[in-house]
Amino acid sequence: LQMYSSLYEKSGFVFPMQVPYLCSKRDPGRLTPFSDCTIQAPCLLIMGTKDYFLKFPGVEYYVNSDMLKSAVPNIEIKFFPEGCHFVQEQFPEEVNKLLLGFLNQHL
């Protein structure tokens, strides 16, 4: 925890905390040019089911619904049932195995 807090000593932590709020206040009309694009590249999303990001309004529904797959049709989603936001630190061997498998499959 001390290492993470030291990273913000110079840059501050206010802006990162404001990003979700600022993004929620954006004018959807500004995003129109990007509304019809899909990501065709193979993607891997690794998350913990206890990740606080999933608690943002609508995020858990979006990730678990077909909405995400319609925007990113070639996505693989892997959940760690006991994982939080930093699954790469909680389960480094398992995450590395998933990453290497994914890369070997798509390179």
MDAnalysis code that builds the backbone (N, CA, C; Angstrom):
import MDAnalysis as mda
import numpy as np

u = mda.Universe.empty(321, n_residues=107, atom_resindex=np.repeat(np.arange(107), 3), trajectory=True)
u.add_TopologyAttr("name", ["N", "CA", "C"] * 107)
u.add_TopologyAttr("resid", np.arange(1, 108))
u.add_TopologyAttr("resname", ["LEU", "GLN", "MET", "TYR", "SER", "SER", "LEU", "TYR", "GLU", "LYS", "SER", "GLY", "PHE", "VAL", "PHE", "PRO", "MET", "GLN", "VAL", "PRO", "TYR", "LEU", "CYS", "SER", "LYS", "ARG", "ASP", "PRO", "GLY", "ARG", "LEU", "THR", "PRO", "PHE", "SER", "ASP", "CYS", "THR", "ILE", "GLN", "ALA", "PRO", "CYS", "LEU", "LEU", "ILE", "MET", "GLY", "THR", "LYS", "ASP", "TYR", "PHE", "LEU", "LYS", "PHE", "PRO", "GLY", "VAL", "GLU", "TYR", "TYR", "VAL", "ASN", "SER", "ASP", "MET", "LEU", "LYS", "SER", "ALA", "VAL", "PRO", "ASN", "ILE", "GLU", "ILE", "LYS", "PHE", "PHE", "PRO", "GLU", "GLY", "CYS", "HIS", "PHE", "VAL", "GLN", "GLU", "GLN", "PHE", "PRO", "GLU", "GLU", "VAL", "ASN", "LYS", "LEU", "LEU", "LEU", "GLY", "PHE", "LEU", "ASN", "GLN", "HIS", "LEU"])
u.atoms.positions = np.array([
    [0.836, -1.191, 0.000],
    [0.000, 0.000, 0.000],
    [0.881, 1.256, 0.000],
    [1.975, 1.192, 0.756],
    [2.880, 2.336, 0.804],
    [3.484, 2.605, -0.577],
    [3.823, 1.545, -1.309],
    [4.386, 1.724, -2.642],
    [3.374, 2.425, -3.552],
    [2.101, 1.983, -3.511],
    [1.094, 2.608, -4.362],
    [0.873, 4.071, -3.974],
    [0.810, 4.343, -2.686],
    [0.576, 5.730, -2.274],
    [1.743, 6.624, -2.659],
    [2.958, 6.085, -2.654],
    [4.117, 6.902, -3.031],
    [4.072, 7.300, -4.505],
    [3.412, 6.493, -5.331],
    [3.313, 6.828, -6.757],
    [2.512, 8.108, -6.988],
    [1.618, 8.440, -6.059],
    [0.761, 9.608, -6.224],
    [1.262, 10.833, -5.463],
    [2.398, 10.719, -4.780],
    [2.896, 11.848, -4.010],
    [3.203, 13.053, -4.886],
    [3.735, 12.827, -6.084],
    [4.070, 13.935, -6.972],
    [2.893, 14.336, -7.849],
    [2.175, 13.344, -8.384],
    [1.124, 13.651, -9.355],
    [-0.226, 13.919, -8.709],
    [-0.422, 13.440, -7.515],
    [-1.712, 13.632, -6.863],
    [-2.697, 12.545, -7.235],
    [-3.778, 12.476, -6.490],
    [-4.762, 11.416, -6.698],
    [-6.140, 11.970, -7.038],
    [-6.275, 13.291, -7.035],
    [-7.577, 13.897, -7.283],
    [-8.057, 13.600, -8.702],
    [-7.204, 13.815, -9.689],
    [-7.631, 13.608, -11.079],
    [-8.091, 12.183, -11.348],
    [-7.326, 11.129, -10.958],
    [-7.797, 9.766, -11.222],
    [-9.165, 9.474, -10.597],
    [-9.433, 10.091, -9.459],
    [-10.735, 9.865, -8.821],
    [-11.855, 10.599, -9.558],
    [-11.510, 11.668, -10.284],
    [-12.518, 12.443, -11.002],
    [-12.836, 11.878, -12.381],
    [-12.001, 11.021, -12.924],
    [-12.178, 10.537, -14.293],
    [-13.553, 9.902, -14.504],
    [-13.997, 8.950, -13.653],
    [-15.327, 8.382, -13.897],
    [-16.426, 9.442, -13.867],
    [-16.303, 10.401, -12.951],
    [-17.299, 11.466, -12.861],
    [-17.274, 12.331, -14.106],
    [-16.082, 12.718, -14.533],
    [-15.964, 13.569, -15.714],
    [-16.489, 12.862, -16.956],
    [-16.187, 11.583, -17.081],
    [-16.657, 10.834, -18.247],
    [-18.173, 10.699, -18.244],
    [-18.773, 10.569, -17.076],
    [-20.227, 10.415, -17.020],
    [-20.944, 11.699, -17.399],
    [-20.248, 12.829, -17.338],
    [-20.861, 14.121, -17.655],
    [-20.628, 14.545, -19.101],
    [-19.927, 13.731, -19.869],
    [-19.639, 14.089, -21.259],
    [-20.914, 14.121, -22.086],
    [-20.866, 14.949, -23.080],
    [-21.968, 15.039, -24.029],
    [-21.893, 13.838, -24.961],
    [-22.904, 12.950, -24.944],
    [-22.849, 11.770, -25.807],
    [-22.720, 12.116, -27.288],
    [-23.170, 13.293, -27.689],
    [-23.059, 13.709, -29.073],
    [-21.623, 13.835, -29.541],
    [-20.725, 14.112, -28.602],
    [-19.306, 14.225, -28.954],
    [-18.714, 12.873, -29.310],
    [-19.330, 11.806, -28.840],
    [-18.780, 10.472, -29.072],
    [-19.376, 9.803, -30.301],
    [-20.269, 10.475, -30.993],
    [-20.978, 9.896, -32.128],
    [-20.075, 9.269, -33.187],
    [-18.959, 9.896, -33.574],
    [-18.140, 9.269, -34.613],
    [-17.640, 7.881, -34.236],
    [-17.588, 7.579, -32.951],
    [-17.076, 6.298, -32.507],
    [-18.170, 5.317, -32.118],
    [-19.414, 5.708, -32.213],
    [-20.498, 4.872, -31.710],
    [-20.716, 3.610, -32.546],
    [-20.309, 3.601, -33.806],
    [-20.551, 2.440, -34.655],
    [-19.316, 1.554, -34.845],
    [-18.237, 1.854, -34.182],
    [-17.036, 1.050, -34.407],
    [-17.007, -0.154, -33.468],
    [-16.437, -1.209, -33.961],
    [-16.223, -2.395, -33.137],
    [-14.740, -2.719, -33.155],
    [-14.288, -3.374, -32.126],
    [-12.895, -3.803, -32.035],
    [-12.846, -5.231, -32.545],
    [-12.163, -5.445, -33.652],
    [-12.106, -6.767, -34.273],
    [-10.936, -7.606, -33.787],
    [-9.928, -6.974, -33.210],
    [-8.751, -7.711, -32.737],
    [-9.131, -8.631, -31.584],
    [-8.488, -9.776, -31.486],
    [-8.724, -10.654, -30.335],
    [-8.339, -9.922, -29.043],
    [-9.186, -10.024, -28.045],
    [-8.962, -9.340, -26.771],
    [-9.157, -10.307, -25.615],
    [-8.452, -10.062, -24.547],
    [-8.580, -10.857, -23.338],
    [-8.835, -9.909, -22.182],
    [-9.926, -10.124, -21.463],
    [-10.261, -9.339, -20.280],
    [-10.172, -10.269, -19.085],
    [-9.292, -9.939, -18.153],
    [-9.122, -10.734, -16.943],
    [-9.537, -9.854, -15.773],
    [-10.530, -10.314, -15.026],
    [-11.048, -9.516, -13.909],
    [-11.325, -10.401, -12.710],
    [-11.353, -9.772, -11.557],
    [-11.811, -10.440, -10.359],
    [-13.280, -10.117, -10.139],
    [-14.039, -11.074, -9.659],
    [-15.467, -10.817, -9.423],
    [-15.679, -9.833, -8.279],
    [-14.650, -9.604, -7.468],
    [-14.750, -8.655, -6.367],
    [-14.104, -7.314, -6.705],
    [-13.838, -7.073, -7.991],
    [-13.240, -5.817, -8.441],
    [-14.235, -4.678, -8.205],
    [-13.788, -3.635, -7.528],
    [-14.672, -2.501, -7.249],
    [-15.143, -1.806, -8.515],
    [-14.401, -1.930, -9.614],
    [-14.816, -1.321, -10.879],
    [-16.168, -1.860, -11.332],
    [-16.451, -3.115, -11.034],
    [-17.731, -3.706, -11.419],
    [-18.894, -3.061, -10.697],
    [-18.632, -2.332, -9.629],
    [-19.698, -1.702, -8.840],
    [-20.112, -0.348, -9.395],
    [-19.361, 0.181, -10.356],
    [-19.810, 1.413, -11.000],
    [-21.127, 1.118, -11.706],
    [-22.065, 2.064, -11.693],
    [-23.386, 1.797, -12.273],
    [-23.314, 1.286, -13.707],
    [-23.886, 0.127, -13.942],
    [-24.004, -0.446, -15.272],
    [-22.824, -1.270, -15.743],
    [-21.687, -1.202, -15.071],
    [-20.483, -1.873, -15.555],
    [-20.628, -3.388, -15.501],
    [-21.061, -3.918, -14.374],
    [-21.180, -5.372, -14.243],
    [-22.179, -5.921, -15.261],
    [-23.279, -5.221, -15.445],
    [-24.264, -5.665, -16.439],
    [-23.649, -5.641, -17.836],
    [-22.934, -4.558, -18.159],
    [-22.339, -4.412, -19.479],
    [-21.322, -5.518, -19.763],
    [-20.466, -5.802, -18.789],
    [-19.429, -6.819, -18.979],
    [-20.045, -8.199, -19.138],
    [-21.091, -8.483, -18.398],
    [-21.701, -9.816, -18.418],
    [-22.789, -9.987, -19.474],
    [-23.177, -8.915, -20.135],
    [-24.230, -9.008, -21.151],
    [-23.619, -9.166, -22.537],
    [-24.471, -9.261, -23.514],
    [-24.001, -9.340, -24.907],
    [-23.580, -7.981, -25.449],
    [-23.797, -6.924, -24.682],
    [-23.445, -5.582, -25.153],
    [-21.940, -5.466, -25.397],
    [-21.141, -5.978, -24.478],
    [-19.687, -5.915, -24.649],
    [-19.267, -6.747, -25.852],
    [-19.828, -7.930, -25.990],
    [-19.458, -8.796, -27.117],
    [-19.888, -8.211, -28.454],
    [-20.895, -7.358, -28.461],
    [-21.264, -6.724, -29.730],
    [-20.255, -5.645, -30.112],
    [-19.627, -5.027, -29.119],
    [-18.608, -4.009, -29.392],
    [-17.236, -4.632, -29.608],
    [-16.999, -5.778, -28.956],
    [-15.717, -6.477, -29.045],
    [-16.028, -7.959, -29.276],
    [-16.357, -8.333, -30.515],
    [-16.834, -9.696, -30.771],
    [-15.819, -10.800, -30.492],
    [-14.535, -10.481, -30.530],
    [-13.506, -11.503, -30.318],
    [-12.882, -11.389, -28.930],
    [-13.725, -11.171, -27.934],
    [-13.220, -11.023, -26.571],
    [-13.392, -12.314, -25.786],
    [-12.376, -12.627, -25.013],
    [-12.435, -13.721, -24.049],
    [-12.452, -13.068, -22.682],
    [-13.376, -13.465, -21.838],
    [-13.459, -12.894, -20.497],
    [-13.190, -13.995, -19.486],
    [-12.234, -13.751, -18.626],
    [-11.871, -14.692, -17.568],
    [-12.038, -13.992, -16.227],
    [-12.837, -14.595, -15.364],
    [-13.051, -14.055, -14.024],
    [-12.360, -14.917, -12.985],
    [-11.746, -14.262, -12.013],
    [-11.215, -14.941, -10.840],
    [-12.228, -14.722, -9.723],
    [-12.875, -15.781, -9.254],
    [-13.945, -15.629, -8.254],
    [-13.521, -14.875, -6.993],
    [-12.300, -15.012, -6.557],
    [-11.846, -14.321, -5.352],
    [-10.969, -13.114, -5.679],
    [-10.912, -12.756, -6.936],
    [-10.034, -11.667, -7.351],
    [-10.640, -10.300, -7.136],
    [-9.768, -9.344, -6.821],
    [-10.161, -7.949, -6.686],
    [-9.672, -7.195, -7.926],
    [-9.287, -5.948, -7.765],
    [-8.873, -5.131, -8.907],
    [-7.485, -5.519, -9.414],
    [-6.645, -6.051, -8.557],
    [-5.268, -6.345, -8.928],
    [-5.039, -7.853, -9.016],
    [-5.774, -8.513, -9.911],
    [-5.655, -9.970, -10.027],
    [-4.255, -10.400, -10.435],
    [-3.542, -9.551, -11.163],
    [-2.187, -9.897, -11.582],
    [-1.259, -9.998, -10.380],
    [-1.584, -9.335, -9.293],
    [-0.775, -9.435, -8.087],
    [-1.281, -10.550, -7.171],
    [-2.577, -10.776, -7.168],
    [-3.151, -11.826, -6.333],
    [-2.843, -13.217, -6.877],
    [-2.912, -13.360, -8.199],
    [-2.760, -14.659, -8.849],
    [-1.778, -14.561, -10.011],
    [-0.515, -14.194, -9.735],
    [0.417, -13.938, -10.834],
    [0.651, -15.137, -11.750],
    [0.772, -16.321, -11.199],
    [1.027, -17.500, -12.042],
    [-0.155, -17.782, -12.962],
    [-1.359, -17.694, -12.411],
    [-2.550, -17.975, -13.207],
    [-2.763, -16.928, -14.303],
    [-2.538, -15.658, -13.957],
    [-2.693, -14.583, -14.940],
    [-1.645, -14.737, -16.040],
    [-0.396, -15.012, -15.665],
    [0.650, -15.219, -16.670],
    [0.302, -16.380, -17.591],
    [-0.231, -17.447, -17.027],
    [-0.622, -18.609, -17.834],
    [-1.727, -18.231, -18.832],
    [-2.710, -17.461, -18.377],
    [-3.773, -17.005, -19.286],
    [-3.216, -16.112, -20.390],
    [-2.345, -15.171, -20.015],
    [-1.755, -14.260, -21.000],
    [-0.914, -15.003, -22.034],
    [-0.072, -15.892, -21.564],
    [0.782, -16.645, -22.491],
    [-0.064, -17.544, -23.413],
    [-1.084, -18.176, -22.865],
    [-1.970, -18.986, -23.683],
    [-2.685, -18.177, -24.738],
    [-3.171, -16.998, -24.329],
    [-3.865, -16.116, -25.258],
    [-2.910, -15.650, -26.363],
    [-1.715, -15.211, -25.979],
    [-0.741, -14.743, -26.971],
    [-0.313, -15.857, -27.907],
    [-0.070, -17.040, -27.382],
    [0.315, -18.164, -28.232],
    [-0.799, -18.540, -29.213],
    [-2.018, -18.384, -28.785],
    [-3.167, -18.707, -29.636],
    [-3.348, -17.688, -30.762],
    [-2.946, -16.435, -30.511],
    [-3.251, -15.361, -31.473],
    [-2.029, -14.760, -32.158],
    [-0.863, -15.278, -31.908],
    [0.325, -14.733, -32.602],
    [0.716, -15.597, -33.775],
])
